């Protein structure tokens, strides 16, 4: 039989008074309630000063009589939920960085996968919260890396701390005020342009696949071309009309680069991603375009660039650092100020008053053969 809200509150107070402190997940299980419902009850009781909530635990208020002094709940009771599109390719290292940081604090990371399906991000977040997550690391499946108008409002409406990972929201959007950590892809593209310009290239093409990374790559590329006074190159065909077919994407990009080199207008290119570059370079060579002699190439991502037959110079976002920094930021929001902390009370005051933070992690440039700065092995 379902308890009335007043009955639930009485039962919660009874158990917390008796034991001093309890994990929210344990209390919900004992009372046969969902974690979401219990969190609402605890928040209501805490607002009245009847209990204290310390990142995932309910504690009898300081100064009120209880059976015996009880230590603050340990940090290792925390559960961090993380929603990502996939754990393959790019996000494997992001998840690894978050997991290592969370586990170093004695907490536990749980994962939800959206697989880029519509509305699945919010559904996975709800699932993780219902199973006891105290905070969320979110990478929503926003096509351009940020929400369109009316999209993503759910991310800003969560009742637990949220950190956006490799995503941001435009000014004016409710989610713009959330903590976030992302790779500075614009900086990475600009560094690639600057490196090629330093090698003497004046006309540099940008060929990117349609992805949440692409808009920031274009911003950095255009800014660097303008700042360095380089030749403006005609936009790649995928910029205005992306190809949903992978075969078509390679075909159109190949034709664009071949024509640009043949015309004498382009001598270097930045290709996103390095997996695309590995496919394109043999096709360019088959069409008589030598790399790096006729076309210097820098790939973007550095997942497999060093394994190519012609090792690819690549911009390497530090994905592990992004995941780790996002986890540290969320742990701080939850009152764990540093890995291994065992007294969540130390961070509790900062949890509600600390300013929100937007952190950009700069990618690095790894020089190999394909840009012409390193001689190929004999």
Phi, psi and omega in degrees: 000133180287136180277146172292157183303320179295323178293320178298315181299318180298319182292320177299312180299321180299313183290319180291321178298320183291319189253348177089312177205149180212145171289142180302316182297319180293320180294319179298318180294318182294325181271354181069034181245162173285150179298326180295313179298317181295322178301318178298317180297316181296318179299320179294318180291323179293324179297333178270359180077014183277334175218170173241141177251120178237104184018078172093359179234154176249128185235141175294135188301142176298136177096342177264144183294141175209168188305317182199152178300135181236132179295154177300145182300140183290153180298332184292355176280351184291147172235124178254123177266141181226123178251119178229158179295324184199162172254012177269164169050240189304316191277352178301314180287326177298313179296320180298317179296318179294317183297314182298321180290316179297315182290331176295334177274000181085008180264185183230138178257131173240146190245140169236136181249129180267337183053028179062021180278143180302134175067002183284333178303307182296323180295319179292322177298316178298319180297316181295321178293323181292339180259012170109010179295136181267344179198166187230135166258119189239130169237082182295156182276053178280123191301325182257012180086353177215157185286145171282172181303128180082358182260149170078012181298328182302328183296327181274353185258006181292149181269358179244163176301141182228137171235125174282138182239121183058027176218157175213166179237145181292155178304136182097338177281140181305328181282353179295338180273000178283153169299146176209153173225131180211160170287139177274081183295329177298316177297319180299317179294319180296321178296321179295316178299314181298322179295315179295321177297323178294337177273001176103002181279133181249341180234109188238126180268156174236123179236108183236147173278158180288116183197168176299340180281329190304314182302320180289326176298318180295320180299311181294320179299309183295321180296318181291319177301317180293313184295326183269358179067033181277167179291134177281124182260143179301143184296148176293150184298334182285345181297318183266332183219085181300151177261126175284334178276128180296319179299317179295323180298314179294319182298313182292321179292320178299313180298318180300312183290320178298315180294321181294320179290317181299326181284349182081004184275335186234134179237357181208157180210148171251125185241126175245120011252184179292332175296320176296318181298322180296326177285320187285322188298314176299326179290322175298315181296324178294335178268008176090008179265114181275138177241121011261005188298313180268330182216111174283137185233133169240127178268163179236125174130314180059042171280313183226013186301322182288349182265357181293154178304318170255101186307131188265128165299137186212147169276129187242099171298139180274082187294321178300317180295324178298311179298318181294316181294321178296319179295318178299320180296318179291318178300321177297319177298328181274002175098001176262102190280341178205153181305137178088356180297139182243357180241093183297342180297332183297329182257001188296319182295319181292337183298323184265340187251343184296143178293148175294153183230138173244114185244125176252128178260124183282133174288166176244160180253123181252113187276127175225209192278326196294343179266354178089001180275344180233133180289143177291148179293141180293000000 
